[in-house]
Amino acid sequence: MAGDDDKAKGGAGRDAKAERDRRLAEALRENLLKRKAQARGRRAGEADQRAGLAAARPDDNKPDESGKE
């Protein structure tokens, strides 16, 4: 039975669950802070600073219409 596993471990099963819950809560807080910062940046009109695909970024070194680089 599933409930028997916790009894066999004693307090260790509860400690492991509490530690996992603590780590998940910390990850959730970090993710929330990151998303809030992204939303503030969008409202302020700042450029997206995330590393992404190079092909998706505008190329500043494009040759102009004159043929010179």
SVG drawing of the C-alpha trace seen along z (x, -y; Angstrom):
<svg xmlns="http://www.w3.org/2000/svg" viewBox="-2 -53 34 55">
<polyline fill="none" stroke="black" stroke-width="0.4" points="0.0,0.0 1.2,-3.5 0.7,-4.7 2.9,-1.9 6.0,-3.4 6.0,-6.5 5.6,-4.4 8.6,-2.2 10.8,-5.3 9.8,-6.9 10.4,-10.7 12.7,-10.6 9.8,-10.4 8.2,-13.5 11.6,-15.4 12.2,-14.6 8.7,-15.7 9.2,-19.0 12.5,-19.6 11.0,-19.0 8.1,-21.3 10.6,-24.0 12.6,-23.7 9.5,-23.8 8.3,-26.9 11.7,-28.6 11.7,-27.9 8.1,-29.2 9.1,-32.5 12.1,-32.9 10.0,-32.3 7.4,-34.8 10.1,-37.4 11.5,-36.8 8.1,-37.1 7.3,-40.3 10.6,-41.8 9.8,-40.8 6.4,-42.4 7.8,-45.6 10.4,-45.7 7.7,-45.3 5.7,-48.1 8.8,-50.3 9.6,-49.6 12.9,-47.9 14.4,-45.4 14.2,-41.7 17.6,-40.8 17.1,-37.0 19.5,-35.0 17.5,-33.6 18.0,-32.5 20.5,-34.6 18.3,-34.5 15.4,-36.1 17.5,-39.1 17.8,-42.1 21.1,-42.1 23.0,-45.4 25.7,-44.5 23.4,-44.3 24.8,-45.9 22.8,-48.9 21.3,-49.6 24.6,-51.0 26.3,-47.6 28.9,-48.8 29.2,-47.0"/>
</svg>
